[in-house]
Amino acid sequence: MTSKSITRSVPSLVSAASVVSALMRVQTRGAGFLDLTGEVAKFIAEVGAREGALTVFIRHTSASLTIQENADPSVLVDLMAVLDRLAPRDFHWTHDTEGPDDMPAHVRTMLTATSLQVPVLSSELALGTWQAIYLIEHRRRPHQREIVLQFVGAAG
């Protein structure tokens, strides 16, 4: 690889003068992906975020977060199929106190993420064209989930 095949912008220096947090409650419909990008972008706009970092953190062990493609819904179907193969609900799990889908939900959360960090540049989430922020509900029945949003950087 030559230096001509890599480019970058001029670095920008911003003092992290603000830490702004909010708690978002989300009602899921059961197992599957729920796009949070619009609500997260509203938070960034409301706090007047200019430059910095946004942390998105889910306060649960049977649901998770991911950044994935938002253009073709079949991607999400295939991802659920992979999670079904990696942590099947019909496996003979030892932990089944909260139902047969609880332990596979914990495994799926371990395989994905409970926290994401997204840069904020020029008052916008620095997501790629085809990226979206998703909550992944791993339980079969609907749940209310809590997500902490925290922006650190220049705002106002």
Long-range contacts (C-beta under 8 A, 24 or more apart in sequence): 12-51, 14-50, 14-51, 14-52, 14-153, 14-154, 15-154, 16-52, 16-152, 16-153, 16-154, 17-153, 17-154, 17-155, 18-47, 18-49, 18-52, 18-151, 18-152, 18-153, 18-154, 18-155, 18-156, 19-150, 19-151, 19-152, 20-47, 20-49, 20-150, 20-151, 20-155, 21-148, 21-149, 21-150, 21-151, 22-148, 22-149, 22-150, 23-146, 23-147, 23-148, 23-149, 24-146, 24-147, 24-148, 24-149, 25-144, 25-145, 25-146, 25-147, 26-135, 26-144, 26-145, 26-146, 26-147, 27-142, 27-143, 27-144, 27-145, 28-63, 28-135, 28-137, 28-139, 28-142, 28-143, 28-144, 28-145, 29-137, 29-142, 30-137, 30-139, 30-140, 30-141, 30-142, 31-80, 31-101, 31-137, 31-138, 31-139, 31-140, 32-76, 32-80, 32-136, 32-137, 33-68, 33-76, 33-79, 33-80, 33-134, 33-135, 33-136, 33-137, 34-134, 34-135, 34-136, 34-137, 35-70, 35-132, 35-133, 35-134, 36-65, 36-132, 36-133, 36-134, 36-135, 36-147, 37-70, 37-125, 37-127, 37-132, 37-133, 40-118, 40-125, 40-133, 40-149, 41-124, 41-125, 43-149, 43-151, 44-120, 44-123, 44-124, 44-125, 44-151, 45-123, 47-151, 47-155, 48-123, 48-155, 48-156, 49-120, 49-123, 49-151, 49-153, 49-154, 49-155, 50-120, 50-122, 50-123, 50-153, 50-154, 50-155, 50-156, 51-120, 51-121, 51-122, 51-153, 51-154, 52-119, 52-120, 52-151, 52-152, 52-153, 52-154, 52-155, 53-117, 53-118, 53-119, 53-120, 53-151, 53-152, 53-153, 54-117, 54-118, 54-119, 54-120, 54-125, 54-149, 54-150, 54-151, 55-115, 55-116, 55-117, 55-148, 55-149, 55-150, 55-151, 55-152, 56-115, 56-116, 56-117, 56-118, 56-133, 56-147, 56-148, 56-149, 57-114, 57-115, 57-116, 57-147, 57-148, 57-150, 58-114, 58-115, 58-135, 58-145, 58-146, 58-147, 58-148, 59-145, 59-146, 59-147, 59-148, 60-109, 60-114, 60-143, 60-145, 60-146, 61-105, 61-106, 61-109, 61-114, 62-102, 62-105, 62-106, 62-108, 62-109, 62-138, 62-139, 62-143, 63-105, 63-109, 63-135, 63-136, 63-137, 63-138, 63-139, 63-143, 63-145, 64-108, 64-109, 64-112, 64-113, 64-114, 64-135, 64-136, 64-138, 65-112, 65-113, 65-114, 65-115, 65-116, 65-133, 65-134, 65-135, 65-136, 65-147, 66-112, 66-113, 66-116, 66-133, 66-134, 66-136, 67-116, 67-118, 67-127, 67-131, 67-132, 67-133, 67-134, 68-131, 68-132, 68-134, 69-130, 69-131, 69-132, 70-130, 70-131, 70-132, 71-130, 76-134, 83-108, 83-111, 83-112, 83-136, 83-138, 86-111, 87-111, 89-140, 99-139, 101-138, 101-139, 101-140, 102-139, 104-138, 105-138, 105-139, 108-136, 108-138, 109-138, 112-136, 120-151, 120-153
